[in-house]
């Protein structure tokens, strides 16, 4: 494995030849009193550091996507954010959304594992991977921050933070509407109404409705999966009763009804695919030769290439309906009393999910209870000092999450009424406390030092009930008819002090050069097998932001030293996923971004991201095809009762970590005089190969691909509405969203799910 010294990586950022920044960043609306200029990024205002400031003044690698770009891209789903923030890697594993930034993410469904990327909506912390889609409508902007952000944000920001900021009530009466129709009978409508209360504040009422047929056809049951349906509403109240005081209150309800994309699968026990004696089948490798029987892993099989990603057989157990309801209340109180500003931000969310997850070849996960109740509270005190002066902020954070799950893995063909392979209950509670602070001290008008500290304490407890195999049970909730035969009470605690130290050099208003070292921490937890440790990250980064007339060039180089990185392995569906701690992982990369205003009517943008993300040490276990034995997993390679030799996946790439991501975009505006304008837009992104699991098997590998979006947008001279014709994913590439080898009793299955195909349609946007 090739290694690069830290100094080389850091110095590389200073010598990069820039190519581009996402064009969408220019769509963040500036404050009303800002004078318009030819510079597309000069007046972008963000709150990434919990204060309003120009994007070019923020010493963080950040993507900002404004309301107009969000609307024109038709983003109503977390997965679609990837189209307008290419640094994100977002995949959908059945009903779970996976997000990674610079190779850092969480690929587990485990009830006690948290996200590695802090995801917030108006300051409310979202944690569960099945809840990430429920609030993404009526957005004002999205901010994607790369690297540890613990001294600024609530929790678990080891790899970065994503902030969704919803639209707030305007000072004038207004109505906006965004409606679209496309192939797959895709219909969506989203909009809102602003009702002002004069100087006292205002009210905004907004809502969303979407409906779409499934993307994937299954001839064995003559049905489609991958459909979508969302409806929701939000009431946002802003009050300004006295000078310096702003109160925001939000209440929202979202309901999701969809058919989860069915798993495509290859049954290794059929069609002559079994590895055979000595694992002699093509692509199979023997492991644990001292263990009775022959244990085989599919390192180089090529079953995926036989699957049609649009048309394939569904599991015999049918489709997977999914229903989610989520209610949230959020509040923010901010009072400027002169020397400082006090801010309280709080959120409460209650979510429930009802899902029947069909699994190949004939299993189904029946879910009787899946409730999540969360609350987060933050208080912050920030100094009100002039720009360029001494800046400070201190605060405290509290998070509480309660989960209650009841589910079982069922097979209707075992016994007259069907049997549970396993049935279990999972109840857990997480409490997290933190105190943090950050200061910026100017040495000169151009040079500023930044320092921050954070203390975090996590306390997690659980009550796990396991019923194991229950013959001829029928589809019933076993908690209603019998006590749990085994109860586990796992717990995990942890605490950590993390810090940030950096220097910012600003030789001109539109130039910033920064360097920093920061540390990140993510809480540990437990699964049905045992507990696992927290993960930590030490991140080194240098970067620059350069405004050159109407153009913008950003560069950054980073080096991450990860310890105890949490990695998930599904060894046995009857038990669930198991979390392993990687002893060490090294991640480094270079990012170059730029936005070029070529003329009054022409804008070109591009990005180049290079990422090297590998495990230096990861002791794990293999899911195996056992020839002549009953094992479904192997964690000891030598079968010696006195020693344990675990598989070591050192050198493997982290999941969802393409080496190269390149984007290119071009917009041209045709001036039609009094008739308005016609904008032609093209945006293409390329991603090199990446894996969907920690084993880096060939059949869990997504080959390099590109996806191109094109659009024509007509706006009349008054700009009160626009009409768009669009095509998304022109190449019709459907990248892997999930891929893993599973052994469950007598069944050995390779499973996959895929991304969306080519879509097209028309969109109407109205803003009065």
GIHUDA-V971607 format. One record per residue. RES is the residue in one small letter. SS is DSSP state (hx for helix, st for strand, lp for the rest). PHI is phi in degrees with one decimal (NA if undefined). NEAR is the number of other ideal C-beta (glycine too) atoms within 10 Angstrom. Layout:
RES/SS/PHI/NEAR  RES/SS/PHI/NEAR
This chain:
x/lp/NA/10  x/lp/-75.3/5  x/lp/-116.2/10  x/lp/-126.8/12  x/lp/-60.9/9  x/hx/-57.7/12  x/hx/-61.8/10  x/hx/-64.9/12  x/hx/-64.9/19  x/hx/-67.7/18  x/hx/-69.3/12  x/hx/-60.8/18  x/hx/-62.6/21  x/hx/-80.9/13  x/hx/-113.6/8  x/lp/-72.5/19  x/lp/-95.0/9  x/lp/-77.9/20  x/lp/-121.6/19  x/lp/178.9/23  x/lp/-131.2/29  x/lp/-55.6/26  x/hx/-62.4/24  x/hx/-63.0/26  x/hx/-59.6/27  x/hx/-71.6/24  x/hx/-91.0/21  x/lp/-67.3/23  x/lp/-67.1/14  x/lp/-76.6/15  x/lp/-58.8/8  x/lp/-61.3/6  x/lp/-96.5/5  x/lp/-84.4/13  x/lp/-75.2/7  x/lp/-73.7/8  x/lp/-132.1/11  x/lp/-82.9/10  x/lp/-80.0/19  x/lp/-71.5/21  x/lp/-119.9/23  x/lp/-60.1/20  x/lp/-108.3/18  x/lp/-69.8/24  x/st/-106.0/15  x/st/-129.2/23  x/lp/-124.1/14  x/lp/-59.3/20  x/lp/-103.3/22  x/lp/62.0/19  x/lp/-154.3/15  x/lp/-74.9/9  x/st/-158.4/16  x/st/-67.8/20  x/hx/-56.2/25  x/hx/-69.6/22  x/hx/-96.4/16  x/lp/-98.1/22  x/lp/-81.8/24  x/lp/-136.7/23  x/lp/-70.3/24  x/st/-143.8/25  x/st/-107.9/25  x/st/-124.6/26  x/st/-122.8/25  x/st/-90.7/20  x/hx/-60.5/21  x/hx/-64.8/17  x/hx/-64.4/22  x/hx/-62.5/25  x/hx/-66.5/23  x/hx/-68.3/21  x/hx/-82.4/22  x/lp/69.0/24  x/lp/-78.7/22  x/lp/-131.3/24  x/lp/-148.1/20  x/hx/-56.4/23  x/hx/-60.8/20  x/hx/-74.7/17  x/hx/-62.7/23  x/hx/-58.8/18  x/hx/-66.1/22  x/hx/-109.0/24  x/lp/-136.0/22  x/lp/-61.6/22  x/lp/-65.5/22  x/st/-78.7/25  x/st/-114.1/22  x/st/-121.4/23  x/st/-130.4/26  x/st/-118.3/23  x/st/-96.5/20  x/lp/49.8/21  x/lp/-91.8/21  x/st/-105.3/18  x/st/-98.0/20  x/st/-108.2/23  x/st/-132.5/26  x/st/-135.8/24  x/st/-129.7/25  x/lp/54.1/26  x/lp/83.0/25  x/st/-100.4/30  x/st/-167.6/23  x/lp/-123.8/26  x/lp/-115.8/26  x/lp/-122.7/25  x/lp/-95.1/18  x/lp/-60.3/21  x/lp/-65.1/24  x/lp/-109.2/27  x/lp/-106.5/24  x/lp/-104.0/28  x/lp/-76.7/25  x/lp/-85.7/23  x/st/-108.8/25  x/st/-73.6/27  x/st/-114.6/23  x/st/-129.5/22  x/st/-123.0/23  x/lp/52.4/21  x/lp/89.2/25  x/st/-80.0/25  x/st/-84.3/28  x/st/-105.6/25  x/lp/-122.7/23  x/lp/-77.5/21  x/lp/-69.5/24  x/lp/-92.7/20  x/lp/-109.4/23  x/lp/-66.7/25  x/lp/-89.1/23  x/lp/-81.0/25  x/lp/-124.7/25  x/lp/-91.6/23  x/lp/-148.8/28  x/lp/53.3/27  x/st/-92.5/22  x/st/-89.3/15  x/st/-167.6/25  x/st/-126.9/24  x/st/-117.6/23  x/st/-113.2/25  x/st/-103.6/26  x/st/-104.6/25  x/lp/94.3/27  x/lp/-57.1/32  x/lp/-131.1/26  x/lp/-63.7/31  x/lp/-80.5/23  x/lp/-119.0/22  x/lp/-126.9/25  x/lp/-56.2/25  x/lp/-159.9/26  x/lp/53.3/28  x/lp/-93.8/30  x/lp/-67.0/31  x/lp/-109.3/30  x/st/148.9/29  x/st/-145.4/27  x/st/-124.1/25  x/st/-111.2/23  x/st/-101.7/23  x/st/-113.3/18  x/st/-81.2/23  x/lp/-69.8/18  x/lp/-107.7/19  x/lp/-57.4/23  x/lp/-84.8/16  x/lp/-85.9/15  x/lp/-128.1/9  x/lp/-63.1/11  x/st/-155.2/16  x/st/-133.7/11  x/st/-132.7/21  x/st/-147.9/16  x/st/-134.9/25  x/st/-129.4/15  x/st/-145.1/20  x/st/-142.0/13  x/st/-151.8/19  x/lp/-63.2/14  x/lp/61.0/19  x/lp/50.7/11  x/st/-79.6/19  x/st/-127.8/14  x/st/-144.7/22  x/st/-141.5/16  x/st/-143.7/24  x/st/-172.9/19  x/st/-162.5/23  x/st/-130.7/16  x/st/-101.2/21  x/st/-121.1/14  x/st/-78.4/17  x/lp/-112.5/14  x/hx/70.9/8  x/hx/-71.8/9  x/hx/-81.3/11  x/st/137.2/18  x/st/-174.6/21  x/st/-128.6/16  x/st/-124.6/23  x/st/-113.6/16  x/st/-139.3/21  x/st/-159.3/19  x/st/-145.8/21  x/st/-143.8/17  x/st/-134.0/21  x/st/-154.5/17  x/st/-154.8/20  x/lp/-68.9/13  x/lp/-72.8/20  x/lp/-83.7/23  x/st/-119.3/24  x/st/-103.2/17  x/st/-123.9/19  x/lp/-63.7/10  x/lp/-68.5/11  x/lp/-124.2/17  x/lp/49.5/8  x/st/-150.0/15  x/st/-117.7/19  x/st/-126.5/23  x/lp/85.7/25  x/lp/-78.4/22  x/st/-141.6/21  x/st/-158.2/15  x/st/-138.0/23  x/st/-143.3/14  x/st/-166.5/23  x/st/-145.0/17  x/st/-144.1/22  x/st/-116.7/15  x/st/-118.0/23  x/st/-114.8/19  x/st/-119.7/22  x/st/-120.4/17  x/lp/-129.0/16  x/lp/-69.4/10  x/lp/-138.2/9  x/lp/-59.6/7  x/lp/90.0/11  x/st/-110.2/14  x/st/-129.1/18  x/st/-122.2/16  x/st/-114.8/20  x/st/-127.8/15  x/st/-132.9/22  x/st/-127.1/14  x/st/-145.4/24  x/st/-137.6/15  x/st/-133.5/23  x/st/-129.3/15  x/st/-119.9/22  x/st/-129.5/16  x/st/-149.3/22  x/st/-107.1/20  x/lp/-61.5/23  x/lp/-52.9/27  x/lp/-70.4/29  x/lp/-73.0/24  x/st/-82.0/26  x/st/-150.3/21  x/st/-122.7/23  x/st/-85.8/15  x/lp/-66.7/23  x/lp/-82.8/13  x/lp/-124.8/10  x/lp/68.6/10  x/lp/70.5/6  x/lp/-91.8/21  x/lp/-58.1/17  x/lp/-67.5/24  x/lp/76.4/14  x/hx/-61.0/10  x/hx/68.9/12  x/hx/54.1/22  x/lp/-80.7/11  x/lp/-63.2/19  x/lp/-61.9/9  x/lp/90.5/18  x/lp/-97.9/22  x/st/-131.9/16  x/st/-82.8/15  x/st/-127.3/16  x/lp/51.2/24  x/lp/-63.4/12  x/lp/-88.3/11  x/lp/-82.6/17  x/lp/-53.6/12  x/lp/83.0/13  x/st/-124.3/22  x/st/-105.7/27  x/st/-120.7/26  x/st/-124.6/23  x/lp/-87.0/27  x/lp/-62.5/15  x/lp/-129.6/12  x/lp/-66.9/22  x/lp/-131.6/11  x/lp/-71.3/20  x/hx/-59.6/20  x/hx/-68.5/9  x/hx/-90.1/11  x/lp/-98.0/17  x/lp/-82.6/9  x/lp/-73.5/19  x/lp/-100.6/13  x/st/-136.7/12  x/lp/-157.5/20  x/lp/-71.1/15  x/lp/-83.7/25  x/lp/-57.0/24  x/lp/-60.6/16  x/lp/-75.4/22  x/lp/95.3/17  x/lp/-91.4/22  x/lp/-126.2/24  x/st/-70.3/16  x/st/-137.8/21  x/st/-131.8/15  x/st/-128.7/22  x/st/-124.1/16  x/st/-141.8/22  x/st/-120.4/15  x/st/-137.4/23  x/st/-130.3/15  x/st/-128.2/23  x/st/-147.4/19  x/st/-145.9/20  x/st/-121.2/16  x/st/-131.1/16  x/st/-131.0/14  x/st/-95.7/15  x/lp/-109.4/10  x/lp/103.1/7  x/lp/-64.5/8  x/st/-152.5/16  x/st/-121.6/19  x/st/-99.5/15  x/st/-134.5/20  x/st/-116.4/16  x/st/-129.2/24  x/st/-142.2/17  x/st/-150.7/23  x/st/-130.8/16  x/st/-139.6/25  x/st/-125.5/15  x/st/-127.8/21  x/st/-134.6/15  x/st/-136.4/20  x/st/-127.7/14  x/st/-137.4/19  x/st/-116.0/19  x/st/-98.3/22  x/st/-80.3/22  x/st/-126.5/24  x/lp/-67.1/23  x/lp/-83.3/18  x/lp/-147.6/17  x/st/-99.1/26  x/st/-153.3/22  x/st/-87.5/18  x/st/-96.6/19  x/st/-111.2/19  x/st/-101.6/17  x/st/-158.2/16  x/st/-149.0/21  x/st/-115.0/14  x/st/-129.8/21  x/st/-124.5/15  x/st/-128.9/22  x/st/-146.7/17  x/st/-136.9/24  x/st/-138.3/18  x/st/-139.3/25  x/st/-117.7/15  x/st/-145.3/21  x/st/-123.4/14  x/st/-122.8/20  x/st/-72.3/16  x/lp/-98.5/13  x/lp/-111.4/14  x/lp/-63.2/7  x/lp/-55.2/8  x/lp/88.5/14  x/lp/-94.8/12  x/lp/-65.8/12  x/st/-119.2/21  x/st/-151.8/14  x/st/-157.3/22  x/st/-135.3/17  x/st/-168.9/23  x/st/-136.5/15  x/st/-138.3/21  x/st/-135.6/16  x/st/-133.5/23  x/st/-135.1/15  x/st/-136.3/22  x/st/-121.9/15  x/st/-122.8/20  x/st/-135.1/17  x/st/-125.1/18  x/st/-134.0/20  x/st/-156.0/22  x/st/-147.2/25  x/st/-92.6/23  x/st/-117.8/25  x/st/-131.9/20  x/lp/-75.0/16  x/lp/-96.8/11  x/lp/-103.6/18  x/lp/86.2/14  x/lp/-58.7/9  x/lp/-106.2/12  x/lp/88.0/19  x/st/-134.8/20  x/st/-88.2/26  x/st/-67.4/20  x/st/-158.1/20  x/st/-141.0/27  x/st/-148.4/24  x/st/-116.3/21  x/st/-136.1/22  x/st/-120.5/17  x/st/-147.4/22  x/st/-136.2/17  x/st/-121.0/23  x/st/-124.9/15  x/st/-133.2/23  x/st/-123.2/16  x/st/-151.8/23  x/st/-129.8/14  x/st/-148.8/23  x/st/-163.6/17  x/st/-148.2/22  x/st/-130.5/16  x/st/-127.5/21  x/st/-115.6/13  x/st/-78.6/16  x/lp/-84.4/10  x/lp/-139.6/9  x/lp/-65.9/9  x/lp/-111.8/14  x/st/-115.6/14  x/st/-132.4/21  x/st/-99.7/13  x/st/-124.3/20  x/st/-142.9/15  x/st/-151.7/22  x/st/-134.0/17  x/st/-148.1/27  x/st/-115.6/16  x/st/-126.8/23  x/st/-129.2/14  x/st/-120.2/24  x/st/-137.0/15  x/st/-129.2/23  x/st/-130.0/16  x/st/-150.0/21  x/st/-130.4/15  x/st/-110.7/22  x/st/-108.4/18  x/st/-120.7/18  x/lp/-98.2/19  x/lp/62.2/14  x/lp/-75.0/14  x/st/-128.5/19  x/lp/-76.1/11  x/lp/55.7/11  x/lp/-77.1/20  x/lp/75.5/15  x/lp/-82.4/14  x/lp/-125.9/18  x/lp/-81.5/15  x/hx/-65.4/21  x/hx/-66.9/17  x/hx/-86.8/8  x/lp/-121.7/9  x/lp/-158.4/12  x/lp/-74.5/9  x/lp/-69.4/17  x/lp/-72.6/11  x/st/-140.7/10  x/st/-126.7/11  x/st/-111.0/15  x/lp/-125.3/9  x/lp/-72.0/18  x/st/-152.0/14  x/st/-149.1/21  x/st/-130.8/14  x/st/-165.8/17  x/st/-148.8/14  x/st/-160.6/18  x/st/-104.1/12  x/st/-116.6/23  x/st/-151.5/16  x/st/-141.2/23  x/st/-142.7/14  x/st/-158.8/18  x/st/-127.8/15  x/st/-120.3/19  x/st/-119.8/16  x/st/-125.5/21  x/st/-72.3/11  x/st/-149.6/10  x/lp/-61.5/11  x/lp/-111.5/18  x/st/-131.0/16  x/st/-139.3/22  x/st/-120.9/20  x/st/-137.5/22  x/st/-144.1/19  x/st/-157.5/22  x/st/-126.4/15  x/st/-142.3/24  x/st/-121.4/20  x/st/-129.3/27  x/st/-144.3/25  x/st/-128.2/31  x/lp/-61.2/26  x/lp/-80.6/22  x/st/-173.3/26  x/st/-149.9/23  x/lp/-124.2/23  x/lp/-74.7/21  x/lp/-100.7/16  x/lp/179.7/11  x/st/-98.7/15  x/st/-137.5/22  x/lp/-85.3/15  x/lp/-63.8/23  x/st/-109.5/24  x/st/-139.0/18  x/st/-140.6/26  x/st/-110.9/16  x/st/-115.6/24  x/st/-112.3/19  x/st/-150.2/26  x/st/-127.7/21  x/st/-162.1/23  x/st/-146.7/20  x/st/-125.7/27  x/st/-127.7/17  x/st/-91.4/22  x/st/-119.0/13  x/lp/60.3/11  x/lp/-82.4/18  x/st/-102.7/21  x/st/-135.6/28  x/st/-129.2/22  x/st/-124.0/28  x/st/-136.2/26  x/st/-156.8/23  x/st/-136.3/26  x/st/-142.6/23  x/st/-141.6/23  x/st/-110.5/24  x/st/-111.3/17  x/st/-95.6/26  x/st/-128.1/17  x/lp/59.5/18  x/st/-59.2/27  x/st/-79.9/25  x/st/-127.3/24  x/st/-102.8/21  x/st/-132.4/22  x/st/-93.3/21  x/st/-86.8/21  x/st/-156.0/21  x/lp/-58.5/20  x/lp/-71.7/20  x/lp/-106.3/19  x/st/106.6/23  x/st/-72.1/19  x/st/-119.9/22  x/st/-101.2/22  x/st/-113.7/21  x/st/-98.0/19  x/st/-69.4/23  x/lp/-57.1/16  x/st/-163.7/16  x/st/-141.6/26  x/st/-118.5/18  x/st/-130.1/22  x/st/-145.0/24  x/st/-172.0/24  x/st/-133.0/17  x/st/-129.0/24  x/st/-132.0/21  x/st/-138.1/27  x/st/-163.3/22  x/st/-132.1/26  x/st/-122.9/22  x/st/-88.7/19  x/st/-73.4/13  x/st/-161.4/9  x/lp/-58.3/10  x/lp/-114.7/13  x/st/-128.6/12  x/st/-129.8/22  x/st/-120.7/18  x/st/-141.2/25  x/st/-159.8/21  x/st/-138.6/25  x/st/-134.9/20  x/st/-121.3/20  x/st/-114.6/17  x/st/-134.7/23  x/st/-121.3/20  x/st/-131.0/24  x/st/-137.4/22  x/st/-79.5/24  x/st/-86.7/17  x/st/-161.5/15  x/lp/-148.4/23  x/st/-85.5/16  x/st/-137.7/21  x/lp/-146.2/17  x/st/-103.5/25  x/st/-79.3/23  x/lp/-128.6/27  x/st/-90.4/25  x/st/-97.8/19  x/st/-92.5/18  x/lp/79.2/9  x/lp/-141.3/15  x/lp/-111.9/9  x/lp/-69.9/16  x/lp/-111.3/23  x/st/-151.1/17  x/st/-134.4/21  x/lp/-116.7/17  x/lp/-132.8/16  x/lp/-87.1/19  x/lp/-111.2/14  x/lp/55.9/14  x/lp/-97.0/10  x/lp/-64.7/7  x/lp/-96.3/5  x/lp/-138.4/8  x/lp/-129.3/12  x/lp/-111.5/14  x/lp/-80.7/16  x/st/-61.0/18  x/st/-115.2/14  x/lp/-95.4/21  x/lp/-55.8/16  x/lp/95.0/12  x/lp/-72.8/22  x/st/-79.4/22  x/lp/-68.1/28  x/lp/-60.0/25  x/lp/55.5/25  x/lp/-131.9/22  x/lp/-64.1/21  x/lp/-63.1/16  x/st/-131.6/15  x/st/-126.7/21  x/st/-126.9/18  x/st/-126.1/24  x/st/-137.3/18  x/st/-140.0/22  x/st/-146.0/17  x/st/-123.3/19  x/st/-128.9/15  x/st/-104.0/17  x/st/-92.2/12  x/st/-82.2/10  x/lp/-100.9/13  x/hx/67.5/7  x/hx/-66.7/6  x/hx/-81.8/11  x/lp/113.1/15  x/st/-136.3/17  x/st/-127.0/15  x/st/-107.1/18  x/st/-100.3/13  x/st/-131.7/19  x/st/-137.1/15  x/st/-142.3/23  x/st/-128.1/17  x/st/-131.2/18  x/st/-119.8/16  x/st/-126.3/23  x/lp/-77.7/16  x/lp/-55.3/14  x/st/-154.2/28  x/st/-109.5/21  x/lp/-104.0/25  x/lp/-138.7/22  x/lp/-78.3/23  x/lp/-82.6/20  x/lp/61.3/19  x/lp/-68.4/23  x/hx/-61.5/15  x/hx/-81.3/24  x/hx/-111.1/23  x/st/-109.1/16  x/st/-94.1/24  x/lp/-70.2/13  x/lp/-56.8/14  x/st/-153.5/18  x/st/-127.7/15  x/st/-137.4/22  x/st/-123.5/18  x/st/-110.9/20  x/st/-129.9/15  x/st/-155.5/20  x/st/-122.0/15  x/st/-123.5/19  x/st/-103.3/16  x/st/-127.5/19  x/lp/-71.2/14  x/lp/-61.5/11  x/lp/-79.9/8  x/lp/56.5/10  x/lp/-83.1/11  x/st/-150.8/15  x/st/-146.2/21  x/st/-124.5/14  x/st/-126.3/22  x/st/-110.5/14  x/st/-139.9/20  x/st/-132.7/17  x/st/-107.2/21  x/lp/60.6/20  x/lp/-55.0/15  x/lp/-74.0/11  x/lp/63.7/12  x/lp/-76.1/20  x/lp/-124.4/20  x/lp/-67.3/18  x/st/-59.3/22  x/st/-107.1/21  x/st/-158.5/21  x/st/-162.1/23  x/st/-159.4/21  x/st/-96.9/24  x/st/-127.2/21  x/st/-118.2/21  x/st/-133.0/21  x/lp/60.5/15  x/lp/-81.5/8  x/st/-104.0/19  x/st/-125.5/24  x/st/-130.4/21  x/st/-103.8/24  x/st/-111.2/21  x/st/-145.1/24  x/st/-132.3/23  x/st/-133.0/24  x/lp/-79.5/22  x/lp/-72.5/24  x/lp/-81.9/17  x/lp/-63.7/15  x/st/-129.8/18  x/st/-153.0/16  x/st/172.7/18  x/st/-127.8/13  x/st/-136.8/21  x/st/-115.1/14  x/st/-120.9/21  x/st/-124.3/13  x/st/-144.8/16  x/lp/-118.7/10
